[in-house]
Amino acid sequence: MLITTRFADAYEIHLVRNPGAAREQLTFFPDPVRKAIFDPTRDDSFLLIKDIGGTEWYQFYRFDIATGEITLLTDGKSRNTSPLFEHHGSRLAYTSTRRNNEDTDLHLMDIHQPETDHMLAQLKGGGWAPTDFSRDGTRLLLLDELSINMSNLYLVDLATGQKKQITPEQRSGQQVH
């Protein structure tokens, strides 16, 4: 199990190998780690999410537990959010501002093969987030959160990147009943 513990101003990641076992500190950064998520198929590494200096331009890293090696998975410059692992594999869907530092496009990668990272769908705006993979790994449920009261859902074909809206259209200014 991965846990966070705060020392001074920074949250760090610790590993607890068994119930009742002592925690083992894995990260030692000057800035807090925002999140750590195990790959659903492997227990030898995990996804680590952090920014530098509180910028909120989050980067994704793969942390190898055996060696302590940390591999940058994203570009180091854009804002990357909403990581979601597929159910039975190491593919990760997420949103990134890499294209223009404004819109959050949908990306897909295998965290053990960072060179597979690619933009799956170009999106407009900043309220997008992958929410679930289909059980067979061929589609993705994508949320477009327009406001606290309005959102649209899409199915994205992972082979083509084509998205199809599956909820009635909602737009800013509309009243939802």
Residue pairs with C-beta under 8 A, 6 or more apart in sequence:
1 15
1 16
2 13
2 14
2 15
2 16
2 36
2 37
2 38
2 46
3 13
3 14
3 16
3 23
4 11
4 12
4 13
4 14
4 33
4 36
5 11
5 12
5 14
5 23
5 25
6 12
6 32
9 32
10 29
10 30
10 31
10 32
10 33
11 32
11 33
11 34
12 25
12 26
12 27
12 28
12 29
12 32
12 33
13 25
13 26
13 27
13 33
13 36
13 46
13 48
13 63
14 23
14 24
14 25
14 26
15 23
15 24
15 26
15 65
16 22
16 23
16 24
17 24
26 63
26 65
26 68
27 33
27 48
27 63
29 50
31 50
31 51
31 52
31 53
31 54
32 50
33 48
33 49
33 50
34 49
34 50
34 51
34 58
35 47
35 48
35 49
35 83
36 46
36 47
36 48
36 49
36 63
37 46
37 47
37 49
37 83
37 85
38 46
38 47
39 45
39 46
39 47
39 85
39 90
39 111
39 112
40 85
40 86
40 87
40 88
40 89
40 90
41 88
41 89
41 90
42 90
42 112
43 65
44 64
44 65
44 66
45 62
45 63
45 64
45 65
45 111
45 112
46 62
46 63
46 65
47 60
47 61
47 62
47 63
47 73
47 83
47 85
47 92
47 111
48 60
48 61
48 62
48 63
48 70
49 58
49 59
49 60
49 61
49 80
49 83
50 58
50 59
50 61
51 57
51 58
51 59
52 59
56 79
57 77
57 78
57 79
58 79
58 80
58 81
59 72
59 73
59 74
59 76
59 80
60 72
60 73
60 74
60 80
60 83
60 92
60 94
60 111
61 70
61 71
61 72
61 73
62 70
62 71
62 73
62 111
62 112
62 114
63 69
63 70
64 70
64 71
71 114
72 114
73 109
73 111
73 114
73 117
74 80
74 96
74 98
74 117
75 96
75 98
77 98
78 96
78 97
78 98
78 101
79 96
79 97
79 101
79 104
80 94
80 95
80 96
80 97
80 98
80 107
81 94
81 95
81 96
81 104
81 129
82 93
82 94
82 95
82 104
82 128
82 129
82 130
83 92
83 93
83 94
84 92
84 93
84 94
84 129
84 130
84 131
84 132
84 133
85 91
85 92
85 133
86 92
86 93
86 133
86 137
87 133
87 135
87 137
88 137
89 110
89 137
90 110
90 111
90 112
91 108
91 109
91 110
91 111
91 133
91 137
92 108
92 109
92 110
92 111
93 106
93 107
93 108
93 120
93 130
93 133
93 140
94 106
94 107
94 130
95 104
95 105
95 106
95 107
95 123
95 128
95 129
95 130
96 104
96 105
96 107
96 119
97 103
97 104
97 105
97 126
98 105
98 107
98 119
99 105
99 119
99 122
102 126
103 122
103 123
103 124
103 125
103 126
104 123
104 125
104 126
104 127
104 128
105 119
105 120
105 121
105 122
105 123
105 128
106 119
106 120
106 121
106 123
106 128
106 130
106 140
106 142
106 156
106 161
107 117
107 118
107 119
107 120
108 116
108 117
108 118
108 120
108 158
109 116
109 117
109 118
110 116
120 140
120 156
120 158
120 161
121 142
121 156
121 161
121 162
121 163
123 144
125 144
127 143
127 144
127 145
127 146
127 151
128 142
128 143
128 144
128 145
129 142
129 143
129 145
130 140
130 141
130 142
130 143
131 141
131 142
131 143
131 153
132 140
132 141
133 139
133 140
133 141
134 140
134 141
137 158
138 157
138 158
138 159
139 155
139 156
139 157
139 158
140 155
140 156
140 158
141 153
141 154
141 155
141 156
142 153
142 154
142 155
142 156
142 163
143 151
143 152
143 153
143 154
144 151
144 152
144 153
144 154
145 151
146 152
146 170
146 171
146 172
147 172
149 176
150 170
150 171
150 172
150 174
150 176
151 167
151 170
152 165
152 167
152 169
152 170
153 165
153 166
153 167
154 163
154 164
154 165
154 166
155 163
155 164
155 166
156 162
156 163
156 164
157 163
157 164
170 176
